[in-house]
């Protein structure tokens, strides 16, 4: 007898957000609020290495959900190269970086992201984004 996805989540994934995220990946689950809830719990309670190991294993991952949570929980840690290494596209990473820099994120989050961007950017993105942050937010 096969178990339903709901049964798997409720009965077997309690306090196991990584398992829930792997199940979501297998069944191509796309309800973003639910996925974000499990990512938030997993990122908050797991070592950074575990987070990237999971991201490397799954295919159904949304950078717009993951990136903000990662940065908030790992200020001053280089993340952008690692996101590229687990399969996210360079341009998607830059789009999400710009989105976070233009958001109401804490100034320390923005500074950390700019520092990481300095070694990550291939072209002139760092200068462009730092000028935007400087003029708009005084960072």
Protein Blocks (a to p, Z undefined) as FASTA:
>chain_A
ZZdfklmmmmmmgoilklmmmmmmmnopabfklmmmmmmmmmmmpcfklmmmmmmmpmbd
cfklmmmmmmmmmghiafklmmmmnopafklmmmmmmmmmmmmbdfklmmmmmmmmmmmp
mblmmmmmmmmmmmmnoZZ
